[in-house]
Amino acid sequence: MNVQPDLKYTKTHEWIKNEGKVGVVGISDYAQKEISDIAYVELPEVGRQIKAEESVCVIESVKAAFDIYAPASGKIIDVNNELETDPALVNNDPYGGGWLFKVELSSLDELNALMDVSAYEQHIKEAAH
């Protein structure tokens, strides 16, 4: 399992990379493996105000649809339009080309409530039991 040390994670397997006042959001390698063959990504609308833990977009696989939750509050400022034509990027490169959206963060303090890499690895181990 691939977990990136420079990211923060949610209990629902989203990750966020802090780039100043902007957070880049995606789903973890663990999550994309659980979802499996991603067929469609419904991206959020640019300009939308979001709150932490709010459902922001949907990923559909051949099995089911999965809500993706905001790891932090703010305004959507960019979405990964490449996923409209190549949703498998989320499977193939969940921490790179498979990012979902960027959010202008309302408060950096919300990131402190998220899990670091060791806490997230422990969370995955507990979920597997």
C-alpha positions in Angstrom: 0.0 0.0 0.0 1.3 3.4 -1.0 0.9 6.2 1.6 2.5 9.6 1.0 4.2 11.2 4.1 3.7 14.8 3.1 -0.1 14.6 3.0 -2.9 14.7 5.6 -5.7 12.1 5.5 -9.3 11.8 6.5 -11.1 8.7 8.0 -13.0 8.5 4.7 -9.7 8.1 2.8 -9.4 11.5 1.2 -6.0 13.2 1.2 -5.1 16.9 1.1 -1.8 18.4 0.2 -1.2 21.9 1.7 0.2 24.3 -0.9 0.1 27.6 1.1 -3.6 28.7 1.2 -4.6 26.0 -1.3 -5.3 22.4 -0.7 -5.0 19.8 -3.4 -7.5 16.9 -2.7 -7.7 13.3 -3.9 -8.3 9.8 -2.6 -5.7 7.5 -1.2 -4.2 4.5 -2.8 -6.1 2.4 -0.3 -9.4 4.0 -1.4 -8.8 3.6 -5.1 -8.0 -0.1 -4.6 -11.2 -0.5 -2.6 -13.3 1.3 -5.2 -11.5 -0.6 -8.0 -12.2 0.2 -11.7 -13.2 3.9 -11.7 -15.5 4.6 -14.6 -16.7 8.2 -13.9 -15.8 11.1 -11.7 -18.4 13.8 -11.0 -16.3 16.8 -10.1 -17.5 19.7 -8.0 -18.3 23.1 -9.5 -15.5 25.7 -9.4 -16.5 28.6 -7.1 -18.6 26.4 -4.8 -18.1 27.0 -1.1 -17.6 23.7 0.8 -17.4 22.8 4.5 -15.2 20.1 6.0 -16.7 16.6 5.9 -19.4 17.7 3.4 -19.9 15.5 0.3 -18.3 17.3 -2.6 -18.1 14.9 -5.5 -18.9 11.4 -6.5 -16.6 8.6 -7.9 -18.4 5.8 -9.7 -16.8 2.4 -10.3 -18.2 -0.6 -12.1 -19.4 -1.7 -8.6 -21.0 1.4 -7.0 -20.9 5.1 -6.5 -18.9 6.6 -3.6 -19.2 10.1 -2.1 -16.0 12.0 -1.7 -15.9 14.3 1.3 -14.1 17.7 1.8 -11.1 17.3 4.1 -11.3 21.1 4.8 -13.6 24.1 4.3 -13.1 26.7 1.6 -13.9 27.5 -2.0 -13.3 25.2 -5.0 -10.8 27.0 -7.2 -9.9 24.2 -9.7 -10.9 20.7 -10.7 -9.0 18.0 -12.6 -10.8 18.1 -16.0 -8.6 15.3 -17.3 -10.7 12.9 -15.2 -13.7 13.6 -17.5 -12.0 11.7 -20.3 -9.7 9.5 -18.3 -11.2 8.7 -14.9 -8.7 5.7 -14.5 -6.1 8.3 -13.6 -7.4 8.1 -10.1 -6.6 4.3 -10.1 -3.3 4.7 -11.9 -1.9 7.8 -10.1 -4.0 8.6 -7.0 -1.4 11.0 -5.6 -0.4 12.7 -8.8 -2.5 12.9 -12.0 -5.5 11.5 -10.3 -6.1 14.5 -8.0 -9.7 15.7 -7.8 -10.0 19.3 -6.9 -8.2 22.3 -5.4 -9.7 24.3 -2.5 -8.8 27.8 -1.3 -8.6 27.0 2.4 -10.7 29.0 4.9 -8.6 28.0 7.8 -5.3 26.1 8.0 -6.2 25.0 11.5 -8.7 22.5 10.1 -5.7 20.6 8.6 -4.4 20.0 12.2 -7.5 17.8 12.9 -6.6 15.4 10.0 -4.4 12.3 10.3 -0.7 12.3 9.5 0.8 9.3 7.7 1.4 7.1 10.7 -2.1 7.7 12.1 -3.6 7.0 8.7 -1.6 3.7 8.3 -3.0 2.7 11.7 -6.5 3.6 10.6 -6.2 1.4 7.6 -4.9 -1.5 9.7 -7.9 -1.2 12.1 -10.3 -1.0 9.1 -8.9 -4.3 7.7 -9.9 -6.2 10.9 
